[in-house]
Amino acid sequence: MSSQKLTIVARITVKEGKADFVKSELLKLIDITRAEEGCINYDLHQDNENPNFFLFFENWENRELWQKHMGNQHLADYIKNTEGTVEEFIVHEMSHIA
């Protein structure tokens, strides 16, 4: 298993009028994800100017544990529950360099 820490920046843009609903669904992910093996931090942000834009800033002990997280049921439930409400979902896998 790789020992390199992994940073995830996930950008989520939702359709007009869906921000409150998607936010409530995203908030359901917080506690369960923070309790997962390998999760260092899992922080949700909402843009101050554009309420339809959310960002997760996450740090994981390694990529393998993040991949395990990505296969969990609570994420599948989120995807199912928010189908048709999300305009764009982009995930950046990043390495800390300084």
Residue pairs with C-beta under 8 A, 6 or more apart in sequence:
1 62
1 64
2 62
2 63
2 64
3 61
3 62
4 62
4 63
4 95
5 40
5 59
5 60
5 61
5 62
5 95
5 96
6 59
6 60
6 61
6 62
6 63
6 66
6 93
6 94
6 95
7 57
7 58
7 59
7 60
7 93
7 94
7 95
7 96
8 56
8 57
8 58
8 59
8 60
8 66
8 91
8 92
8 93
8 94
9 55
9 56
9 57
9 58
9 91
9 92
9 94
10 55
10 56
10 58
10 89
10 90
10 91
10 92
11 53
11 54
11 55
11 88
11 89
11 90
11 91
11 92
12 22
12 26
12 53
12 54
12 55
12 56
12 86
12 88
12 89
13 52
13 53
13 54
13 86
13 87
13 88
13 89
14 22
14 52
14 53
14 54
14 82
14 85
14 86
14 87
15 52
15 84
15 85
15 86
15 87
16 52
18 52
18 85
18 86
19 46
19 51
19 52
21 82
21 85
22 54
22 82
22 85
22 86
23 46
23 54
25 78
25 81
25 82
26 44
26 54
26 56
26 78
27 44
28 74
28 78
29 42
29 44
29 74
29 75
29 78
30 42
30 44
32 72
32 74
33 39
33 42
33 69
33 74
34 41
34 42
36 65
36 68
36 69
36 72
37 61
37 65
37 68
38 60
38 61
38 62
38 64
38 65
38 66
38 68
38 69
39 58
39 59
39 60
39 61
39 65
39 69
40 58
40 59
40 60
40 61
41 57
41 58
41 59
42 56
42 58
43 56
43 57
43 58
44 54
44 55
44 56
45 54
45 55
45 56
45 57
46 53
46 54
46 55
47 53
47 54
47 55
52 87
58 66
60 66
60 69
63 93
69 75
